[in-house]
């Protein structure tokens, strides 16, 4: 039954308004004061993805970069661009080197980010020393760019029992295989930092597949409700292993999911390092100023298989891969910097030499035999071992002793 306005029950409460008092109205007022736009226009991503440098390496006219009021991004400084390019070159060399180490049996597995390195570099460079980064298993280049030693960053892929580096020292979460759990860890760190009054921003990385997980919803909702300084950085590389994005979501974009949680979203070309730096730098600034969490979706593509155990030819064709090869972030940035006079052959040679030194470091470091302590299987499970673990430990110790006595 339809109730007309004259038939509505009298509840004794004032009629509802478009914007009721509370946090939402406070946010609307703040957005209008800071950007001169409505809160809806602030939360919704720009109508076109942000792209500053075209695939051919030319700077796009400002009118074609996708910016609009409230979504405006200045070109990063020259020093930041050159430093980012060096990390980009190193990241590509690391990806290729690690793929070779897997084939040689010196690494157990490696999820290559070849083609996605621009996202990795920008994610690390937008953060200050006291800020936290929570990577996925594919974000080793970001871990390195945040300052972790290359060999330590790759230790986990060799099958070692620990993550390889101290997360507290580097403010970098340990890479791990479980999908999306790092977003909850990121939100927890951000909440703790806010309660302590610390000036900390947290950047949590995930892929498009992670947005289909319940942990994604829980992390974003908690961050929004408690107004936490977290940036959720989604690297949309079109596939959750073999499942295409079209089978996961029919939203206009993954960035559009932000508005449902009451946070701002943005789309950016994930192969355009200039645009990535600009968008993420601004996101960190807004989060640090108290604007709450933000969701940034980067459109990118992994050029290689999901891991060395994957056969990507079963779910995508060569034409698609070739199309994205023309959008490569490395060649795009090389052309752009040379056109600006920020890179020449001598500079490129020095950067290539630096990248080769890192590759050599990885070959030598990951080629060393790691001493194995079998009792560590039981030592770090519980602070107080269970009777079953003590029994298993004793059985292993007895077996090892008998083997040693037989030699």
MARLOBA-297809 format. One record per residue (C-alpha): x, y, z; residue number from 1. Coordinates in nm, 3 decimals. Example, Ala and Ser with C-alpha at 12.3 -4.5 7.8 and 13.67 -1.06 7.14 Angstrom:
# residues 2
      c1      c2      c3 num
   1.230  -0.450   0.780   1
   1.367  -0.106   0.714   2
***
This chain:
# residues 407
      c1      c2      c3 num
   0.000   0.000   0.000   1
   0.129   0.346  -0.089   2
   0.109   0.612   0.182   3
   0.070   0.970   0.065   4
   0.243   1.257   0.242   5
  -0.085   1.352   0.415   6
  -0.121   0.996   0.546   7
   0.228   0.964   0.695   8
   0.211   0.879   1.068   9
   0.294   1.156   1.314  10
   0.596   1.035   1.507  11
   0.656   1.359   1.691  12
   0.996   1.390   1.521  13
   1.097   1.669   1.283  14
   1.079   1.574   0.915  15
   1.390   1.408   0.769  16
   1.623   1.634   0.573  17
   1.861   1.554   0.290  18
   2.153   1.588   0.531  19
   2.089   1.501   0.894  20
   2.319   1.632   1.169  21
   2.617   1.419   1.259  22
   2.947   1.299   1.106  23
   2.807   1.299   0.751  24
   2.703   1.663   0.769  25
   3.034   1.756   0.929  26
   3.217   1.585   0.644  27
   2.998   1.761   0.388  28
   3.078   2.096   0.543  29
   3.450   2.018   0.548  30
   3.450   1.904   0.185  31
   3.263   2.213   0.072  32
   3.501   2.435   0.266  33
   3.818   2.267   0.139  34
   3.725   2.184  -0.222  35
   3.412   2.383  -0.298  36
   3.224   2.072  -0.413  37
   2.955   1.847  -0.270  38
   3.046   1.549  -0.056  39
   2.909   1.321  -0.330  40
   3.141   1.475  -0.590  41
   3.428   1.436  -0.346  42
   3.358   1.068  -0.274  43
   3.287   0.958  -0.630  44
   3.593   0.911  -0.852  45
   3.655   1.156  -1.132  46
   3.450   1.077  -1.440  47
   3.763   0.963  -1.624  48
   4.065   0.788  -1.478  49
   4.359   1.014  -1.397  50
   4.626   0.982  -1.665  51
   4.901   1.240  -1.715  52
   5.145   1.067  -1.947  53
   5.007   0.882  -2.249  54
   5.132   0.532  -2.340  55
   5.366   0.687  -2.600  56
   5.541   0.890  -2.328  57
   5.398   1.232  -2.415  58
   5.246   1.459  -2.152  59
   4.873   1.491  -2.205  60
   4.711   1.837  -2.209  61
   4.572   1.924  -1.868  62
   4.220   1.918  -2.011  63
   4.266   1.549  -2.103  64
   4.423   1.427  -1.779  65
   4.088   1.344  -1.620  66
   4.112   1.601  -1.344  67
   3.815   1.807  -1.229  68
   3.727   2.024  -0.926  69
   3.817   1.836  -0.610  70
   4.022   1.586  -0.812  71
   4.318   1.801  -0.913  72
   4.674   1.673  -0.919  73
   4.994   1.871  -0.981  74
   5.285   1.712  -1.166  75
   5.535   1.572  -0.911  76
   5.875   1.740  -0.879  77
   6.166   1.649  -1.107  78
   6.375   1.488  -0.831  79
   6.084   1.265  -0.728  80
   6.026   1.158  -1.089  81
   6.390   1.063  -1.149  82
   6.412   0.875  -0.819  83
   6.092   0.690  -0.904  84
   6.223   0.596  -1.248  85
   6.537   0.445  -1.093  86
   6.325   0.231  -0.862  87
   6.114   0.133  -1.161  88
   6.418   0.009  -1.353  89
   6.546  -0.178  -1.048  90
   6.205  -0.334  -0.996  91
   6.186  -0.462  -1.353  92
   6.534  -0.612  -1.326  93
   6.443  -0.777  -0.995  94
   6.128  -0.930  -1.145  95
   6.320  -1.077  -1.436  96
   6.604  -1.196  -1.212  97
   6.369  -1.367  -0.970  98
   6.188  -1.545  -1.251  99
   6.526  -1.687  -1.356 100
   6.608  -1.790  -0.997 101
   6.281  -1.985  -0.978 102
   6.370  -2.175  -1.295 103
   6.712  -2.252  -1.142 104
   6.551  -2.392  -0.826 105
   6.695  -2.122  -0.601 106
   6.351  -1.982  -0.521 107
   6.046  -2.194  -0.447 108
   5.793  -1.958  -0.604 109
   5.774  -1.600  -0.723 110
   5.461  -1.399  -0.809 111
   5.603  -1.158  -1.064 112
   5.483  -0.798  -1.081 113
   5.635  -0.745  -1.427 114
   5.420  -0.471  -1.579 115
   5.288  -0.351  -1.242 116
   5.613  -0.199  -1.112 117
   5.487   0.159  -1.138 118
   5.216   0.083  -0.880 119
   5.474  -0.076  -0.652 120
   5.716   0.215  -0.668 121
   5.454   0.486  -0.619 122
   5.301   0.303  -0.321 123
   5.632   0.306  -0.134 124
   5.749   0.653  -0.237 125
   5.434   0.836  -0.126 126
   5.493   0.735   0.236 127
   5.709   0.900   0.500 128
   5.954   0.708   0.717 129
   5.703   0.668   1.000 130
   5.420   0.548   0.775 131
   5.328   0.181   0.732 132
   5.301  -0.026   0.415 133
   5.103  -0.350   0.405 134
   5.185  -0.540   0.083 135
   5.042  -0.846  -0.087 136
   5.247  -1.146  -0.194 137
   5.301  -0.975  -0.535 138
   5.443  -0.652  -0.394 139
   5.808  -0.739  -0.333 140
   5.919  -0.442  -0.544 141
   5.721  -0.211  -0.315 142
   5.883  -0.373  -0.012 143
   6.227  -0.304  -0.159 144
   6.131   0.051  -0.254 145
   6.036   0.111   0.111 146
   6.396   0.036   0.207 147
   6.406  -0.338   0.280 148
   6.725  -0.517   0.173 149
   6.658  -0.705  -0.156 150
   6.775  -1.044  -0.026 151
   6.570  -1.005   0.293 152
   6.267  -0.907   0.085 153
   6.296  -1.227  -0.122 154
   6.379  -1.465   0.163 155
   6.016  -1.573   0.205 156
   6.002  -1.690  -0.158 157
   6.296  -1.920  -0.096 158
   6.078  -2.112   0.149 159
   6.249  -1.988   0.464 160
   6.048  -2.014   0.784 161
   6.026  -1.639   0.852 162
   5.949  -1.328   0.648 163
   6.311  -1.224   0.612 164
   6.293  -0.873   0.760 165
   6.179  -0.693   1.074 166
   5.841  -0.529   0.999 167
   5.878  -0.282   1.287 168
   6.217  -0.160   1.165 169
   6.095  -0.085   0.815 170
   5.725  -0.021   0.889 171
   5.639  -0.289   0.631 172
   5.405  -0.579   0.698 173
   5.528  -0.928   0.614 174
   5.422  -1.058   0.274 175
   5.198  -1.361   0.299 176
   4.976  -1.575   0.080 177
   4.635  -1.542   0.256 178
   4.421  -1.308   0.051 179
   4.315  -0.970   0.194 180
   4.412  -1.037   0.557 181
   4.672  -0.759   0.532 182
   4.392  -0.501   0.501 183
   4.267  -0.589   0.849 184
   4.620  -0.565   0.985 185
   4.659  -0.224   0.821 186
   4.337  -0.096   0.973 187
   4.445  -0.223   1.315 188
   4.777  -0.038   1.295 189
   4.603   0.280   1.180 190
   4.350   0.256   1.464 191
   4.627   0.208   1.720 192
   4.821   0.502   1.578 193
   4.513   0.724   1.598 194
   4.445   0.623   1.959 195
   4.806   0.709   2.046 196
   4.787   1.042   1.867 197
   5.063   0.946   1.623 198
   5.110   1.113   1.286 199
   5.093   0.788   1.091 200
   4.941   0.704   0.754 201
   4.895   0.342   0.648 202
   4.883   0.225   0.287 203
   4.729  -0.118   0.231 204
   4.779  -0.286  -0.106 205
   4.552  -0.546  -0.262 206
   4.442  -0.679  -0.599 207
   4.105  -0.681  -0.771 208
   4.039  -1.033  -0.642 209
   4.068  -0.909  -0.285 210
   3.768  -0.680  -0.335 211
   3.550  -0.993  -0.355 212
   3.654  -1.103  -0.006 213
   3.469  -1.040   0.319 214
   3.786  -0.902   0.478 215
   3.779  -0.621   0.222 216
   3.434  -0.512   0.338 217
   3.526  -0.539   0.706 218
   3.847  -0.340   0.667 219
   3.691  -0.057   0.466 220
   3.384  -0.031   0.685 221
   3.588  -0.022   1.007 222
   3.831   0.235   0.863 223
   3.546   0.458   0.751 224
   3.344   0.435   1.073 225
   3.649   0.518   1.286 226
   3.779   0.775   1.035 227
   4.123   0.617   1.010 228
   4.420   0.742   0.803 229
   4.432   0.443   0.566 230
   4.471   0.436   0.189 231
   4.337   0.120   0.028 232
   4.535   0.080  -0.294 233
   4.374  -0.168  -0.534 234
   4.596  -0.287  -0.820 235
   4.334  -0.396  -1.071 236
   4.530  -0.621  -1.307 237
   4.208  -0.767  -1.454 238
   4.240  -1.119  -1.312 239
   4.205  -1.288  -0.973 240
   4.448  -1.560  -1.079 241
   4.234  -1.680  -1.373 242
   3.898  -1.520  -1.288 243
   3.836  -1.202  -1.493 244
   3.706  -0.891  -1.323 245
   3.376  -0.918  -1.514 246
   3.300  -1.233  -1.312 247
   3.368  -1.055  -0.983 248
   3.196  -0.718  -1.006 249
   2.971  -0.518  -1.235 250
   3.028  -0.190  -1.051 251
   3.124   0.104  -1.278 252
   3.471   0.068  -1.127 253
   3.622  -0.070  -0.810 254
   3.684   0.289  -0.699 255
   3.307   0.342  -0.699 256
   3.283   0.098  -0.408 257
   3.430   0.368  -0.183 258
   3.116   0.580  -0.166 259
   2.921   0.292  -0.012 260
   3.150   0.310   0.289 261
   3.150   0.688   0.311 262
   3.502   0.744   0.180 263
   3.651   0.899  -0.132 264
   3.754   0.690  -0.432 265
   3.974   0.760  -0.732 266
   4.080   0.583  -1.052 267
   4.428   0.619  -1.198 268
   4.625   0.469  -1.485 269
   4.838   0.213  -1.304 270
   5.101   0.214  -1.579 271
   5.148   0.592  -1.559 272
   5.406   0.649  -1.286 273
   5.361   1.027  -1.297 274
   4.987   1.004  -1.235 275
   5.032   0.738  -0.966 276
   5.276   0.955  -0.772 277
   5.044   1.254  -0.801 278
   4.731   1.066  -0.689 279
   4.894   0.874  -0.404 280
   5.091   1.175  -0.279 281
   4.763   1.367  -0.250 282
   4.586   1.071  -0.089 283
   4.854   1.049   0.181 284
   4.833   1.425   0.237 285
   4.455   1.412   0.277 286
   4.472   1.115   0.513 287
   4.739   1.285   0.725 288
   4.528   1.601   0.744 289
   4.237   1.404   0.888 290
   4.019   1.341   0.584 291
   3.982   0.975   0.676 292
   4.039   0.669   0.456 293
   4.055   0.673   0.077 294
   4.029   0.406  -0.194 295
   4.253   0.432  -0.500 296
   4.210   0.193  -0.791 297
   4.498   0.158  -1.036 298
   4.429   0.000  -1.376 299
   4.731  -0.213  -1.464 300
   4.826  -0.558  -1.595 301
   5.062  -0.837  -1.497 302
   5.251  -0.934  -1.808 303
   5.359  -1.272  -1.678 304
   5.174  -1.564  -1.523 305
   5.022  -1.546  -1.175 306
   5.318  -1.748  -1.045 307
   5.560  -1.996  -1.194 308
   5.295  -2.266  -1.126 309
   5.033  -2.091  -1.343 310
   4.954  -2.136  -1.712 311
   4.810  -1.800  -1.813 312
   4.747  -1.911  -2.173 313
   4.441  -2.101  -2.046 314
   4.249  -1.783  -1.959 315
   4.392  -1.498  -2.171 316
   4.520  -1.468  -2.526 317
   4.834  -1.321  -2.680 318
   4.644  -1.030  -2.834 319
   4.544  -0.905  -2.490 320
   4.898  -0.933  -2.358 321
   5.035  -0.753  -2.665 322
   4.785  -0.471  -2.616 323
   4.914  -0.410  -2.265 324
   5.277  -0.445  -2.369 325
   5.231  -0.121  -2.562 326
   5.133   0.048  -2.233 327
   5.449  -0.059  -2.050 328
   5.526   0.179  -1.761 329
   5.903   0.154  -1.803 330
   5.928   0.262  -2.168 331
   5.660   0.526  -2.110 332
   5.858   0.686  -1.826 333
   6.185   0.664  -2.019 334
   6.040   0.861  -2.312 335
   5.878   1.118  -2.084 336
   6.191   1.188  -1.880 337
   6.407   1.220  -2.191 338
   6.158   1.466  -2.341 339
   6.188   1.673  -2.024 340
   6.568   1.664  -2.030 341
   6.570   1.474  -1.701 342
   6.732   1.160  -1.844 343
   7.009   1.098  -2.096 344
   7.211   0.795  -2.206 345
   7.469   0.840  -1.930 346
   7.200   0.865  -1.664 347
   7.018   0.562  -1.802 348
   7.345   0.364  -1.799 349
   7.408   0.453  -1.434 350
   7.058   0.342  -1.339 351
   7.095   0.018  -1.536 352
   7.424  -0.047  -1.356 353
   7.251   0.004  -1.021 354
   6.978  -0.240  -1.124 355
   7.234  -0.500  -1.229 356
   7.410  -0.464  -0.894 357
   7.084  -0.549  -0.717 358
   7.034  -0.851  -0.945 359
   7.386  -0.969  -0.861 360
   7.315  -0.922  -0.491 361
   7.006  -1.140  -0.526 362
   7.189  -1.414  -0.717 363
   7.465  -1.430  -0.458 364
   7.243  -1.393  -0.153 365
   6.982  -1.644  -0.258 366
   7.250  -1.888  -0.374 367
   7.385  -1.930  -0.020 368
   7.281  -2.238   0.174 369
   7.073  -2.155   0.479 370
   7.148  -2.360   0.794 371
   6.843  -2.567   0.884 372
   6.741  -2.621   1.246 373
   6.475  -2.896   1.239 374
   6.360  -2.824   1.596 375
   6.231  -2.485   1.479 376
   5.934  -2.681   1.345 377
   5.814  -2.701   1.706 378
   5.990  -2.413   1.878 379
   5.776  -2.127   1.745 380
   5.427  -2.280   1.732 381
   5.320  -2.194   2.087 382
   5.494  -2.000   2.365 383
   5.442  -2.309   2.583 384
   5.467  -2.630   2.376 385
   5.174  -2.870   2.395 386
   5.234  -3.231   2.505 387
   5.190  -3.343   2.144 388
   5.455  -3.099   2.021 389
   5.699  -3.208   2.293 390
   5.643  -3.569   2.195 391
   5.699  -3.495   1.825 392
   6.008  -3.291   1.906 393
   6.154  -3.578   2.108 394
   6.084  -3.826   1.828 395
   6.260  -3.601   1.576 396
   6.558  -3.548   1.809 397
   6.592  -3.925   1.854 398
   6.575  -3.986   1.478 399
   6.838  -3.721   1.408 400
   7.065  -3.864   1.675 401
   7.039  -4.214   1.529 402
   7.113  -4.081   1.180 403
   7.418  -3.896   1.311 404
   7.541  -4.207   1.490 405
   7.507  -4.417   1.178 406
   7.745  -4.196   0.979 407
***
